[in-house]
Structures are given as structure tokens and as C-alpha cells.
Amino acid sequence: MSAIIFKGEYCDGVSASAHTVDVAFADGSFIIQDARFPKSAPVHALKVSARLGRLPRTLTMPDGSQVVVPDSIMLSQQLQEGTSYLRKLEANTVYAVAGVILLVACAWAFYVMLLPWLSDTVARAISIEMEEKLSDGSLKDMDASNVWKSSALTDAQQRSIRQRLDAQLGSAAMKPVHLQFRDSAVFGANALALPGSNIVITDKLVEILNPDELAAVVAHELGHLHHRHNVRMLIRQIGLSGVLNLFMGFGGASDSIVGATQALGQAKYSREFETEADAYSMQLMRAAHMSPCLLASALLKLEKAMPAGPGSQATWFASHPTTQLRIYYVGGSCPSSTVSD
Amino acid sequence: MWEASVEGLQQSSMNLCMKGNRGYPICRTLGAICGPMRQLRHIFFARYQIHQSANMNASAFPDTTPIPLGTSPAIPENRAGPANHGVAKPVFHGSGGEYFKIWIVNLVLSVLTLGIYSAWAKVRAQQYFHSNTELAGSRFAYHGRPRSILIGRGLVAGLLLTAVALAQFSSPIAIGLFAGGIVLIPWLAAGSMRFRAAMVSWRGVRFSWNGSTGRVYLLTLKVVCLTVITLGIYYFAGHHRFKRLLIDNLYFGDTAFEATSTSASFFGPYWIFGLVTTFASKLIDVISKWQVESLGDNAATLAVSGLSIGVFYVSFKVLSAVLSKIVQNKTTLGNLHLQNTSTVSGLISLYAANALLIALTLGLYWPWASVREMEYRAANFEVLGDIGRLQASNTSAEVNAAIGQEAAGLFDFDVSF
């Protein structure tokens, strides 16, 4: 019988020299047909490199020497190997296109459904007590930084604001809340919900809003606390940064790409939370027999006080929906006199 | 309004450094440790594009003849040519379209198996790039085994995830874990250098890295201390010391690589890099203010952030390539001299075009970009000397543990799917 001859490159596995040789397969054996290296081995004893692209195949003999042979169908036949599923997948453009579509779908499902669900499940497992501990830390950190200083309001003024809010929104809703007053040039007229149960109100906010509007804004912050937005966002951040780093890499240039993508991803979650908190505020205001339109007029005043504030621009990176949009949802049916107060 | 509180939280956490906030002192110190480690891979990249001369002195070494394989162009056999004056250029045979299909299958299977396949994916990608690189008729080969990579990857990912999650709560356990992780970095780096070198072969002869873990610890300690004392200025020299630590202990078979580059040679590139990125970020600040005011929409935000990321990405890649070039041009292997002929303008146009196309295709251009990068590197590399005289025997033992490689990989692009 005549054996099929292949051209190959022989290396002895010890020295860095290569030699052109003829190799053949016969009777289940692999034979090097060269007087210098008269070697043979059973085909099943060869270690054969996997097929990948158009790469040549490396056949390693039991003694560690190797022959590199260009990939071909004939070689596969001699090695008695089938085409692996992997190989079929990798060789087909249709599968590649389907793969791209599948990846986009997976990414979207992860971002819109899986990550929110997973992180909210984890967030539920974190007790309020644990959050309280966090809250102390973050409030202390913010106090230590120069974002704000202590409030100019007297203790008596602070107490009376607290009492009025308790009366307006109901002491049940307000009971767990630690109301904190601060004077901040950075935040201007603003209120913040910190993890645990801290709501920080700036002096400027008290100054420009009337007591009823202040109640509407505090109700919005109560919404953040009620829906546990702080801890939920924190876990979403961890998840998002973990997955993005996994796909885009760590360090150097990829840090900035991950950072930008993460900012984009978080902004959408943030806007959703703001809308949720607005809805909570309206609900609480109605329950307290106050007009939800107060939130709309408060938002308008804040917008006027801070023309470049968080609600001023509708970008993908914005943390808040635009004030216009929020007012549309909150006060779409409000009398214009209330809104344009 | 509330998201400011999240920022407050982050300030109290150590996670800051992972988000690119490199201004903090702790991050700068970390950068001093991690940066050089990250850079080490660039030498590895360049390393396998070396050796061998196309001009064979066949009469002196009748056994050693180059053989063109597969689709590789035949390398002329210059039997009459003088010995020791040969020039071998590596050739990269991969194609973007072919790698795209492999890359997509790798990604999809990694996602569907929740990351488990990523170890197999990594091996296939490494095999694709190594075995498509040809020097003097012979291809390089990659021998990493998926299972050992998977074990290392799982261990390190688990550790990191725990540390990051705990760091959010700034507990003493988290701080302890984090400190423990930092102490482990030199050990992981040594393991990584050992693993990466041992997984690569050419003509059946393995590379190896024979440095000691103790040396890595000593050098790390020295570089960190000097960097802190000199307020960061020593960083460039430290980087060079790490590159040399790699080269000076690198072997092909039992032939040692030797380098004569000096730390001072890294000062210029780092100085220009600092100047360019500082100037660019100032310029981008100005543009962003002007653009956001005039346009104030998604396009402006995306354009400005894209520009800043692009400038940083390109400068970073060019810096890395230039530093590698400096060391390579002073490196020898036995009787062979390495020659890197890449130019700053060539590197800028390569990386800028790649970055732009990757951005415009939302990442889909990545496989083509990788192939283009390899083609450029191959085209700008030469090995001077007579490969026939290189008698490297294979003495390197296989290294099993992928743990170190994976751990160090977490600080660069390699751990990614």
C-alpha cells in the first residue's frame, strides 16, 4: 500500500534547530521518513495540537520530539479526528453574527433585569442596622471634608422645622429619620438621603422653600430611604464595575473606559430611583392631605436657584431626569398658579 | 440629590483606587506597585517576536534549514551569505476576520458558562497569537492548560470579589484582606513571570524565567520606598528595574537573555508622557466647558469623554511600546541581537486608528485591532545574528500553577474575557 506523504518541520525537543522531513501514516503508525531521524510512533500515542484557524498542527511524539505539519483535511483523515463542535462554531460567519446578537441581548438583559434583581435581593439581606453603621461613617466623612459646614440655623429653629415636618408628614413616617442641617456652598439648595436614616437639609433649601414645599422635598428623600436606594445603588455599582472590569480589563487605559461606561450605566439607575422617590413623595403628600403639586413648585424653585443643577440637562450621564420631565409627571395636572408660584 | 451620599461612602472605602482616582496618596503608592507589574507583560509580548536569522550558513550547519510552513512566505535560504550578519523578521499570519469568529465564540461561551469557559478561551486566544507568529520559518507555541488557568482564576477572582465587597463596608477584616492582597502581589508577579515564560516555546524549546521570589520582594520594597521618598519621581527608574528583573532572568532553553539598558533611559519617555497627558487633560477641560455650554447634550459629553479616554489610551500604549523598545534594543540572546524599529509616529497612528475604530464599532473591531497591533510589532522587529549558532537546549520544567499568572493578570488586560 502507498502511504500519504506530508511535508513537515522536525524539532528534536531539545535543541533549537528545525529540519524539513517527510512524514507518513501507515498501518496506524506515524513514521518520519528521514534517514537522520528514523522514528515512528502509533498514531494514538501522538499528542496533537487542537485545530484553530489555519494554524499548522503540532504532532508531539512520545519522546518529546515534534513535527509541525500544515493543517489539511487529509491530515485530519490520517489522524482519524472528526470536526469538533467548537471548530464548527468558530468557522461559521453566521454563528459569529448570531453570537454578536446574543451577546448584546445578554448584556441588555443583565443590565436591565439580572443586575437590578440580584442587587436588590442582596440589598434586602443587608439589615438597617448595618446600614446605620455605614451612615455614621459617610456622614462623618462628609463632615470632615469641606463640602459643607455646620448649619447657621439655631437649635430652636432646627427643632421647630423638625416638629413641623413630623406634623405635616406624620410622625410614623418621620420617626426613624435623623434630620441633619448643614450649610453648603457646594450643594446649594439641596437635600440628601444618606444610608441608614439620615436626611441632610441645607440652609439654602430652608431659605428658598416655604414649609409645605420643604415637606414635599423631605418626602422625596423619605422615598429614597423607604426604597433603600443607597444600598441598592451601592451593590449595583459593585456588580457593574465587576462585570465591566471582567470584560474590559483592569488598569491603565481600561480604567478610564470602564469608568465612563459605568458612569453611563449608573446614571440610568439613578434616574429611575429619582422617579421612584418622586412617586413616593406624591403618595405621602396625598396621604398627609397635602397637594403633590408642592413638589412641582419646589422643583421649579430649585431649578431657578441652580440653573446648572442636576435637572438642567437631559443627557445619558445625568443623575436626575430633567426638572421639566419631573414636573410633567408630578404636576402635569397642577394649576399653573401653583407651579409657577 | 442622594447620590452624593454614595460618593461619601466611596470616600470611606478603599475601592477608590479601582475607579481610577489616582490622585489619592494611597492610590499613588498602589500605582507604584501595580504599574510596573502591569508593564511586565509588554516585554513578554515583544519577547516572542525575536531570535533567528533568515540567512543560514548551511555549509557550517547542514542540519539547520528554515522551512516555510502553511501559508507563510518562504524565507530565502542564503547559503552563500556570511554568518553572523543575518536578519530575521517575524511574520504574523493571523487575520482579523478569522480571529473575530474565534473571539465571538470565546465570549459567548464564557458568558453562557458564567466565566468557566474563559480559561479555555484564553488558551485558544493565546495559541492563536503565538502560533500565528513565525520566525525563520518556525512558529511559536503556547502550552498553557485551561484547567490550571481556571483554578488560578477562580481563586483570585474569589479573593478579589470578597475584598472588594468587604471594602465597601470598610471593616477591619476588609482592610486586613486588602493589606494581605498587597503583600501577596510580588509573589503573584513572580509566579506569573514564571508561568508565562514557561508556557511559550519555539522549535520545541521552552522559555523560562528563573528569578527568585525573594528578589521580586526585595526589588518591590526598594522601588516602593524610593518612589515614596522621592515623591513619585523614582517611579520611572523603578519601572525599568522591573523590566530588567524580567529580562535578566529570562532564558530560552539554557541560553540567557542579557540586557544592558539603563534606568536613565526611561526618564525621557516618562517626562514626555507626563507632559502630553497633563497638557491634553487641561485642553480637554477647556474644550468640555466650551462644548457643554454650546451644545450641552449627549453628543458633547460623549465626544469630550471619548476624546479624553482616547488621548490617555493612545499615550499609555505608546509609552509602553517605547519603553519596551528601549529595553529590547539593548537585549541579546546568545549571539543574537534584538532590534525594535517601531517609531513614535507609527505607534501613534496604529493605536489612534485602533482606538477610533474600536469606539465607533462599540468594541467589535477589537479582534482586527489586536491583529493589526501584532502585525505592526512583527513588521518592526528584527533579530540580528546567526540563529544557526544558537544552540539552546531545553531544560525548563513545566510550571503547573496558573495562580500567579492569573493574579497578576487581574492588574492588566489578560484576565478579561
Interface residues (C-beta under 8 A of the other chain):
Chain A: K7 E9 C11 D12 G13 V14 S15 A16 S17 A18 H19 T20 R36 S49 A50 L52 G53 R54 L55 P56 T58 G64 S65 Q66 V68 P70 D71 L86 L89 E90 A91 N92 T93 Y95 A96 G99 V100 L102 L103 C106 M130 K133 L134 G137 S138 L139 D141 M142 S145 V147 F187 N190 A191 L192 A193 L194 P195 H220 E221 H224 H229 N230 M233 L234 Q237 I238 S241 G242 N245 L246 F247 M248 G249 F250 G251 G252 A253 S254 D255 S256 I257 V258 G259 A260 Q262 S270 F273 A277 P310 Q313 A314 T315 W316 F317 S319 H320
Chain B: M1 W2 E3 A4 S5 V6 G8 L9 Q11 S12 M18 K19 G20 C34 G35 R38 H51 F61 D63 T64 T65 P66 I67 L69 G70 T71 H93 G94 S95 E98 Y99 F100 K101 I102 I104 V105 L107 V108 V111 G115 R124 Q127 Y128 S131 N132 G137 S138 R139 A141 L161 V164 A165 Q168 F169 S170 W202 R203 G204 V205 F252 G253 G296 D297 N298 T301 L302 S305 G306 S308 I309 F312 Y313 F316 K317 L364 I387 G388 L390 Q391 A392 S393 N394 L410 F411 D412 F413 D414 V415 S416 F417
